[in-house]
């Protein structure tokens, strides 16, 4: 029951209501006729009390709302339920609309009879506009996020549970929203990352530092990996409480592959430059060493011929000669690494070459090593130098034996393979024959493997290896247009592969060359001009010529040789190739022009000659001995 108010109380309430300007507060009779009007109602709706009192309140509604019966329904609900509350568009006097919050309360007398309604209206147009702007902004942001397909953009709860999922996330990771929303984001990480606690550390870093950014491998739904760039930002409410995380992931696999490819190319270039520099140094050392060995070997052999028949003294000289010859073998390996060794590449049956070496390999490797071969019958020929390939294969097998301290198995195999631009060898595209040697030895770690082909690098200990075996094979393969590849894992053995270009025309392996019969002695006496910038070598060459019964004259340079030729005639000129100011080939060109009938021999420790130069004269490889010299002279 409503209590009765005194006239003084009623007057105070009237003054209060009329003073309110932020709310429209007015009365309606039971039929909806406006019976009172405050200042707030006039400000909102534009009507003065004289203009609106006595009018039906439905004029404040839009035409659509009036047509639907909303004013009458509002009164009916208020009378029946004790209150009507709603928001909607209402009309001002000038015909403009505003968004209103409306409350209609029924007014009843002491007997409960309905005597009218109290109506309170608030203008919420500005709030409505702000809410609409926010809604549109949120919708635009939602459409933006949903429209992105190159980035995975999604939300996480504070615990890391996925709470939404955009099409970019579905495209990159393969999960639909139904499959992933509600799951923990750690399932995108690799098992090793999960075991290391990286997902939890990422959220902790984002929460503590305001951002987490990293790159790493992530997993797709199908289990495949991709390289991702990840950013995680914390989301906080107005009080600063953490309510979740925003996570953005980009698939950077193509970029990483490009960077890795560039890095491999840079590393390959660096290795190539390093090996080339070492090769230049090695070749120069080998050249000088050849000259020294020639002087030592030649002098020792001439000395031996002049010594008395004293077994003790002869053993000493023979031992010195043997040591010098081992040094000569060492220089051949150095020259092979430097790619300056003489090569005679022909179509070669690799399988036949290996089978022809079986006895040699058995004797060299010993009884603790079992050798197996695996060659397909249809294996085509390779382009190679048979002598150099035999030496390379022997080196690889000896290395394999030394890696198996207690014996083991060595498998020598061959296969033919088409190489493309992506091949690990880095060879030009084409067809190649691969000759491999696989052992069951102790293998190599990554650091040792990276240095295995460097000259003078060895793991065999002092006095047990020169460190030139693999570098020789490397240089030989490169010089023949191929490549040496080594694969090894510590404790699991090693595989060394020599890749050689496949011969374009089928060819059978050539028979091993037989030793030519000893040449007949040349002319009884020749007048020979010996040219070399190394006085030790020059002295030795002259001594050997004189021992063979020829007359020899010395020249320490090409210029000196031309001066002597201008003063006297010679039957033969033997010249070194590598000399300052004028090389051997330049000297020969000058001799051919001014003294065309003069015979010439080129002596060199190098296989490489200036580009485009074709040498048509006999050649002596340094270091040469008297027998080699006699053989070449006999062929003139």
C-alpha positions in Angstrom: 0.0 0.0 0.0 1.2 3.5 -0.9 1.3 5.8 2.1 -0.2 9.4 1.8 2.3 12.2 1.6 1.7 15.6 3.3 1.4 18.7 1.1 4.9 19.8 2.2 6.4 16.4 1.1 4.6 16.4 -2.2 5.8 19.9 -2.9 9.4 18.9 -2.2 9.1 15.9 -4.6 7.6 18.1 -7.3 10.5 20.6 -7.0 13.0 17.8 -7.1 11.5 16.2 -10.2 11.2 19.5 -12.0 14.9 20.3 -11.3 16.2 17.2 -12.9 17.5 17.9 -16.4 19.4 14.6 -17.2 16.3 12.5 -17.1 12.8 13.0 -18.6 10.4 12.3 -15.7 6.8 12.6 -16.3 3.4 11.1 -15.6 0.9 9.3 -17.8 -2.8 8.6 -17.1 -4.0 5.0 -17.4 -4.7 5.7 -21.1 -1.2 7.0 -21.8 -2.0 10.7 -21.8 0.9 12.9 -20.6 -0.2 14.6 -17.4 3.1 16.2 -16.2 6.4 17.3 -17.8 9.8 18.1 -16.2 12.7 20.2 -17.5 14.7 17.0 -18.4 11.8 15.9 -20.7 11.6 19.3 -22.4 15.4 19.2 -22.9 15.5 15.7 -24.4 12.3 15.8 -26.5 11.9 19.5 -27.3 8.3 19.9 -26.2 7.2 22.6 -23.7 4.7 21.5 -21.0 1.9 23.4 -22.9 2.7 21.6 -26.1 2.7 18.0 -24.7 0.5 17.8 -21.6 -2.7 16.2 -22.7 -1.1 14.4 -25.7 -0.6 10.7 -26.0 2.9 9.5 -25.2 3.0 7.3 -28.3 4.1 10.3 -30.4 7.6 9.8 -28.9 7.8 6.4 -30.7 8.9 5.8 -34.2 6.2 5.1 -36.9 7.3 1.4 -37.0 7.0 1.0 -33.2 3.6 2.6 -33.2 2.5 0.4 -36.0 3.6 -2.7 -34.0 1.7 -1.5 -31.0 4.8 -1.1 -28.8 3.4 1.9 -26.7 0.3 0.1 -25.6 2.2 -3.1 -25.0 4.7 -1.2 -22.8 1.8 0.1 -20.6 0.2 -3.3 -20.5 3.5 -5.0 -19.4 4.1 -2.3 -16.7 0.6 -2.7 -15.3 0.8 -6.5 -15.3 4.4 -7.0 -14.2 4.9 -3.9 -12.1 7.6 -2.5 -14.5 8.5 -2.1 -18.1 12.2 -1.4 -19.0 13.7 -1.2 -22.5 16.0 0.6 -24.9 15.1 1.9 -28.3 14.8 4.7 -30.7 12.5 7.6 -29.7 11.4 10.8 -31.6 12.1 14.4 -30.7 9.7 17.3 -31.6 12.0 18.2 -34.6 11.7 14.7 -36.0 15.2 13.6 -35.1 15.8 10.3 -33.3 17.6 9.6 -30.0 18.4 6.4 -28.3 16.5 6.1 -25.1 16.5 4.0 -21.9 12.9 3.8 -20.7 11.5 2.7 -17.4 7.7 2.8 -16.9 6.3 2.1 -13.4 2.5 1.8 -12.6 1.0 4.1 -10.1 -1.8 2.7 -7.9 -4.0 4.3 -5.2 -4.4 2.9 -1.7 -6.9 0.4 -3.0 -4.6 -0.9 -5.7 -6.5 0.7 -8.5 -4.3 1.9 -11.4 -4.2 5.7 -11.5 -1.5 6.2 -14.1 2.2 5.6 -14.9 5.5 7.2 -13.9 7.8 7.3 -16.9 11.6 7.9 -16.7 13.6 8.3 -19.9 17.3 8.8 -20.3 19.1 9.9 -23.5 21.8 7.3 -24.2 22.5 8.5 -27.8 26.2 9.3 -27.1 26.7 6.0 -25.2 24.9 4.2 -28.0 27.2 5.9 -30.6 30.3 4.9 -28.6 29.1 1.4 -28.2 28.3 1.1 -31.9 31.7 2.6 -32.8 33.3 0.1 -30.5 31.2 -2.8 -32.0 32.1 -1.7 -35.5 35.8 -1.4 -34.5 35.7 -4.9 -33.0 33.9 -6.2 -36.0 36.4 -4.6 -38.4 39.2 -6.0 -36.3 37.6 -9.5 -36.3 37.2 -9.3 -40.1 40.8 -8.1 -40.3 42.1 -11.0 -38.3 39.9 -13.5 -40.0 41.0 -12.1 -43.4 44.7 -12.7 -42.7 46.0 -16.0 -44.1 49.8 -15.4 -44.1 50.0 -15.1 -40.3 48.6 -17.3 -37.6 46.8 -14.9 -35.2 45.1 -16.3 -32.2 44.5 -15.9 -28.5 45.6 -17.9 -25.5 44.3 -18.0 -22.0 46.7 -17.2 -19.2 47.4 -21.0 -18.9 48.1 -21.3 -22.7 44.8 -22.7 -23.9 43.9 -21.7 -27.4 40.7 -19.5 -27.2 40.3 -18.5 -30.9 41.8 -19.4 -34.3 42.1 -17.4 -37.6 42.3 -18.8 -41.1 46.0 -18.1 -41.3 46.5 -20.3 -38.3 44.5 -23.0 -40.0 46.4 -22.7 -43.2 49.9 -22.7 -41.6 49.3 -25.3 -38.9 46.5 -27.4 -40.4 44.0 -27.5 -37.6 40.4 -26.3 -37.9 39.0 -24.1 -35.0 36.9 -27.1 -33.8 40.1 -29.3 -33.6 42.3 -26.8 -31.7 40.3 -24.3 -29.6 40.4 -25.5 -26.0 43.8 -27.3 -26.5 47.1 -26.2 -25.1 49.4 -24.4 -27.5 52.4 -26.5 -26.5 51.3 -29.2 -29.0 52.7 -26.9 -31.8 56.2 -27.4 -30.3 58.6 -30.2 -31.0 59.0 -33.0 -28.4 62.5 -31.8 -27.5 61.2 -28.2 -27.0 58.4 -29.4 -24.8 60.8 -31.5 -22.8 63.0 -28.4 -22.3 60.0 -26.4 -21.1 60.1 -23.8 -23.9 56.3 -23.3 -24.2 56.0 -22.4 -20.5 59.1 -20.2 -20.7 57.7 -18.3 -23.6 54.5 -17.4 -21.7 56.5 -16.5 -18.6 58.8 -14.2 -20.6 55.9 -12.5 -22.3 54.2 -11.9 -19.0 57.3 -10.7 -17.2 59.0 -8.7 -20.0 55.9 -7.5 -22.0 56.9 -9.5 -25.1 58.3 -12.8 -26.3 59.9 -13.1 -29.7 61.8 -16.1 -31.1 62.3 -18.4 -34.1 62.3 -22.1 -34.1 60.9 -25.3 -35.4 57.1 -25.9 -34.9 54.8 -28.8 -35.8 51.9 -28.9 -38.2 48.9 -31.2 -37.6 50.4 -33.8 -40.1 53.6 -33.9 -38.0 55.7 -32.0 -40.5 58.0 -29.3 -39.3 58.2 -25.6 -40.3 60.4 -22.8 -39.3 58.4 -20.1 -37.5 58.8 -16.6 -36.3 56.7 -16.1 -33.1 55.6 -13.1 -31.2 53.6 -13.4 -27.9 52.2 -10.3 -26.2 50.4 -10.3 -22.8 46.8 -9.0 -22.6 45.8 -7.2 -19.4 42.6 -5.7 -18.2 42.1 -2.1 -16.9 43.5 -3.1 -13.5 46.6 -4.7 -15.1 45.5 -8.3 -14.4 46.7 -10.8 -17.0 43.7 -12.2 -18.9 45.5 -13.9 -21.8 48.0 -13.7 -24.6 48.0 -12.6 -28.2 50.1 -14.9 -30.4 51.3 -14.2 -33.9 53.2 -16.9 -35.9 54.6 -16.6 -39.4 55.9 -19.5 -41.5 59.5 -18.5 -42.3 60.6 -21.8 -43.7 61.3 -20.5 -47.2 63.3 -17.6 -45.8 65.3 -20.0 -43.6 66.0 -22.4 -46.5 67.2 -19.4 -48.5 69.4 -18.3 -45.7 70.7 -21.8 -45.1 71.4 -22.2 -48.8 73.3 -18.9 -48.9 75.3 -19.9 -45.8 76.2 -23.2 -47.4 77.2 -21.4 -50.5 79.4 -19.0 -48.5 80.9 -21.9 -46.6 81.6 -23.7 -49.8 83.2 -20.6 -51.3 85.3 -20.1 -48.1 86.4 -23.8 -48.2 87.2 -23.5 -51.9 89.2 -20.4 -51.4 91.0 -21.9 -48.4 91.8 -25.1 -50.2 92.9 -23.2 -53.3 95.2 -21.1 -51.2 96.6 -24.2 -49.5 96.9 -25.8 -52.9 98.9 -22.9 -54.2 101.2 -23.1 -51.2 101.5 -26.9 -51.5 102.2 -26.7 -55.2 105.0 -24.2 -54.7 106.5 -26.3 -51.9 106.3 -29.4 -54.0 108.0 -27.7 -56.9 110.9 -26.6 -54.7 111.0 -30.0 -53.0 111.1 -31.7 -56.4 114.2 -29.7 -57.3 115.9 -30.7 -54.0 115.0 -34.3 -54.4 116.3 -34.3 -58.0 119.6 -33.0 -56.9 119.7 -35.6 -54.0 118.5 -38.6 -56.1 120.7 -37.8 -59.1 123.8 -37.2 -57.1 123.2 -40.4 -55.0 122.7 -42.5 -58.1 125.8 -41.1 -59.8 127.8 -41.6 -56.6 126.6 -45.2 -56.3 127.9 -45.9 -59.8 131.4 -44.6 -58.8 131.6 -46.3 -55.4 133.7 -49.4 -54.7 131.9 -52.7 -54.2 131.6 -52.3 -50.5 128.2 -53.8 -49.2 128.2 -51.6 -46.1 128.7 -48.4 -48.0 126.3 -49.4 -50.7 123.6 -50.1 -48.1 124.0 -46.6 -46.7 123.6 -45.1 -50.2 120.7 -47.3 -51.1 119.0 -46.4 -47.9 119.4 -42.7 -48.8 118.1 -43.3 -52.3 115.1 -45.1 -50.8 114.4 -42.2 -48.5 114.6 -39.7 -51.3 112.2 -41.8 -53.4 109.7 -41.8 -50.6 110.1 -38.0 -50.6 109.3 -38.0 -54.3 106.1 -40.0 -53.6 105.2 -37.4 -51.0 105.6 -34.6 -53.6 103.4 -36.5 -56.0 100.7 -36.5 -53.3 101.2 -32.8 -52.7 100.9 -32.1 -56.4 97.8 -34.2 -56.6 96.2 -32.2 -53.9 97.3 -29.0 -55.6 95.8 -30.3 -58.9 99.1 -30.1 -60.7 99.8 -33.7 -61.2 100.0 -35.1 -64.7 96.6 -36.7 -65.7 95.7 -38.9 -68.6 91.9 -39.2 -68.4 90.2 -41.8 -70.5 86.9 -43.8 -70.3 87.6 -46.3 -67.6 85.8 -49.4 -66.4 85.9 -48.8 -62.6 84.7 -52.2 -61.7 87.5 -53.9 -63.7 90.1 -51.6 -62.2 89.0 -52.5 -58.7 89.0 -56.2 -59.4 92.4 -55.9 -61.0 93.7 -54.4 -57.7 92.3 -57.2 -55.5 95.7 -58.9 -54.9 97.4 -55.6 -54.2 94.6 -54.7 -51.7 94.7 -58.1 -50.0 98.5 -57.8 -49.5 98.4 -54.2 -48.4 95.5 -54.3 -46.0 96.3 -57.6 -44.3 94.4 -60.6 -43.1 92.3 -58.8 -40.4 90.4 -56.9 -43.1 87.7 -58.5 -45.2 87.2 -56.8 -48.6 83.8 -56.9 -50.3 82.9 -55.4 -53.7 79.5 -54.3 -55.0 79.3 -53.3 -58.6 76.2 -53.5 -60.8 76.8 -55.3 -64.1 75.5 -52.3 -66.1 77.8 -49.8 -64.5 79.1 -47.5 -67.2 82.6 -46.2 -67.6 83.9 -43.1 -65.8 86.3 -40.4 -67.1 89.5 -41.0 -65.0 93.2 -41.5 -65.0 93.7 -45.2 -64.1 97.0 -44.8 -62.3 95.8 -41.9 -60.2 92.5 -43.6 -59.4 94.3 -46.8 -58.3 96.5 -44.7 -56.0 93.4 -42.8 -54.7 91.6 -46.1 -54.0 94.6 -47.6 -52.3 94.8 -44.5 -50.0 91.1 -44.7 -49.1 91.4 -48.4 -48.3 94.5 -47.9 -46.1 92.7 -45.1 -44.2 89.8 -47.4 -43.7 92.1 -50.2 -42.4 93.7 -47.8 -40.0 90.3 -46.7 -38.7 89.5 -50.3 -37.8 92.0 -51.0 -34.9 90.9 -54.6 -34.5 90.1 -55.4 -38.1 86.7 -55.3 -39.9 85.0 -55.1 -43.2 85.6 -52.7 -46.2 83.0 -52.5 -48.9 84.1 -51.1 -52.2 81.1 -50.2 -54.3 80.1 -48.4 -57.5 76.9 -46.9 -58.7 75.7 -44.5 -61.4 73.6 -41.5 -60.5 72.1 -38.4 -62.1 73.2 -35.3 -60.3 71.0 -32.2 -60.2 71.5 -28.7 -58.8 70.3 -29.8 -55.4 72.8 -32.6 -55.1 75.0 -32.6 -51.9 78.1 -32.9 -54.0 77.6 -29.5 -55.6 78.8 -30.9 -58.9 77.4 -29.6 -62.2 74.3 -31.4 -63.3 74.9 -34.6 -65.3 75.5 -38.3 -65.0 78.3 -39.5 -62.7 79.9 -42.7 -61.5 80.4 -42.9 -57.7 83.2 -45.2 -56.4 82.7 -45.6 -52.6 84.8 -47.2 -49.8 82.9 -47.9 -46.6 84.5 -49.2 -43.4 83.3 -50.4 -40.0 85.8 -48.4 -38.1 85.5 -45.8 -35.3 84.3 -43.0 -37.6 84.8 -39.3 -37.1 83.1 -36.5 -35.2 81.9 -33.4 -37.0 85.0 -31.3 -36.3 87.4 -34.0 -37.5 85.2 -34.7 -40.6 85.3 -31.0 -41.5 89.1 -31.1 -41.6 89.6 -34.6 -43.0 90.6 -33.4 -46.5 93.0 -30.7 -45.4 96.6 -31.4 -46.3 98.9 -32.5 -43.4 95.9 -33.0 -41.1 95.9 -36.5 -39.6 94.6 -38.3 -36.5 97.0 -41.2 -36.8 99.7 -39.8 -34.5 103.2 -38.7 -35.0 105.1 -40.8 -37.6 102.0 -42.8 -38.6 100.7 -40.7 -41.4 101.6 -37.7 -43.6 98.1 -36.2 -43.6 98.2 -36.1 -47.4 96.2 -39.2 -48.3 92.7 -37.7 -48.4 94.0 -34.4 -49.7 95.6 -36.2 -52.6 92.3 -38.0 -53.3 90.5 -34.7 -53.1 92.9 -33.0 -55.5 92.8 -35.9 -57.9 89.0 -36.0 -58.0 88.8 -32.2 -58.5 91.4 -32.3 -61.3 89.4 -35.0 -63.1 86.2 -32.9 -62.9 84.8 -34.9 -60.0 84.5 -34.6 -56.2 85.5 -36.3 -53.0 82.7 -36.7 -50.4 83.1 -38.1 -46.9 80.3 -39.2 -44.6 81.1 -40.3 -41.1 79.5 -40.6 -37.7 81.6 -41.3 -34.6 81.3 -44.9 -33.7 79.5 -45.9 -36.9 82.3 -46.0 -39.6 83.1 -43.9 -42.6 82.1 -43.8 -46.3 84.4 -42.0 -48.7 83.0 -41.4 -52.2 84.9 -40.4 -55.4 82.4 -38.9 -57.9 83.6 -39.0 -61.5 82.0 -37.9 -64.6 80.4 -40.7 -66.6 82.0 -41.3 -70.0 79.7 -40.2 -72.9 80.7 -43.3 -74.9 81.0 -46.8 -73.6 84.5 -48.0 -73.2 86.0 -51.0 -71.7 88.7 -50.7 -69.1 92.1 -50.6 -70.7 94.6 -53.3 -69.8 97.2 -52.2 -67.3 100.1 -50.7 -69.2 103.0 -53.0 -69.4 106.5 -51.8 -68.9 108.0 -50.8 -72.2 111.3 -52.6 -73.2 114.4 -50.7 -72.2 115.0 -48.1 -74.9 117.9 -48.3 -77.1 120.7 -45.8 -76.4 120.4 -42.5 -78.2 123.1 -40.8 -80.2 126.5 -41.5 -79.0 127.2 -37.9 -78.2 124.9 -34.8 -78.2 125.7 -31.3 -77.4 123.1 -30.3 -74.9 122.1 -26.9 -73.4 120.7 -27.5 -69.8 118.5 -24.6 -68.6 117.3 -24.3 -64.9 117.2 -21.5 -62.4 118.1 -23.9 -59.6 121.9 -24.4 -59.6 121.6 -27.7 -57.6 119.3 -29.2 -60.3 121.3 -27.7 -63.1 124.5 -29.3 -61.7 122.8 -32.6 -61.3 121.3 -32.5 -64.9 124.7 -31.7 -66.4 126.3 -34.5 -64.4 123.8 -37.1 -65.6 124.2 -35.9 -69.2 127.9 -36.2 -69.0 127.7 -39.6 -67.4 125.6 -40.7 -70.4 128.4 -39.6 -72.6 127.0 -36.2 -73.8 128.5 -32.8 -73.8 126.5 -30.4 -71.6 126.5 -26.6 -71.2 124.8 -24.8 -68.3 122.4 -21.8 -68.5 120.8 -20.4 -65.4 117.9 -18.6 -67.1 116.1 -18.3 -70.4 117.9 -15.1 -71.3 121.3 -16.7 -70.7 120.2 -19.7 -72.8 119.3 -17.4 -75.7 122.7 -15.7 -75.5 124.5 -19.1 -75.6 122.3 -20.2 -78.5 123.3 -17.1 -80.4 127.0 -17.9 -79.9 127.1 -21.7 -80.6 124.9 -24.5 -81.9 123.3 -27.2 -79.8 121.7 -30.5 -80.7 119.3 -30.4 -77.8 117.9 -28.0 -75.1 116.6 -29.3 -71.8 114.7 -26.6 -70.0 112.9 -26.2 -66.7 109.3 -24.8 -67.0 109.0 -22.6 -63.9 111.7 -19.9 -64.1 111.6 -16.2 -63.4 111.1 -13.6 -66.2 111.0 -16.3 -68.9 109.3 -19.7 -68.5 110.3 -22.9 -70.3 107.5 -22.7 -72.8 108.4 -19.0 -73.6 112.0 -20.1 -74.1 110.9 -22.9 -76.4 108.8 -20.5 -78.5 111.8 -18.3 -79.0 114.1 -21.2 -79.9 111.5 -22.6 -82.4 111.4 -19.2 -84.1 115.1 -18.5 -84.3 116.6 -22.0 -84.3 113.8 -24.2 -85.7 115.9 -27.4 -86.0 116.9 -27.6 -82.4 115.3 -30.4 -80.4 113.9 -29.6 -77.0 112.7 -31.4 -73.8 110.6 -29.7 -71.1 111.3 -30.6 -67.5 108.7 -29.7 -64.9 107.1 -30.9 -61.6 103.8 -29.3 -62.6 101.1 -30.7 -64.7 99.5 -27.3 -65.3 100.8 -25.1 -68.1 99.5 -21.7 -69.2 96.0 -21.7 -70.7 95.9 -22.4 -74.4 99.6 -23.7 -74.5 100.0 -27.0 -76.3 103.4 -28.6 -75.6 104.5 -30.8 -78.5 108.0 -31.7 -77.1 108.9 -34.6 -74.8 108.5 -33.9 -71.1 110.4 -35.0 -68.1 108.6 -35.1 -64.8 110.6 -33.9 -61.8 112.3 -35.4 -60.0 113.9 -37.5 -62.8 116.8 -39.8 -62.6 119.4 -40.9 -65.2 117.2 -43.8 -66.4 114.3 -41.4 -67.0 116.6 -39.0 -68.9 118.1 -41.8 -71.0 114.6 -43.0 -71.9 113.5 -39.6 -73.1 116.8 -39.1 -75.1 116.3 -42.4 -76.8 112.9 -41.4 -78.0 114.2 -38.2 -79.8 
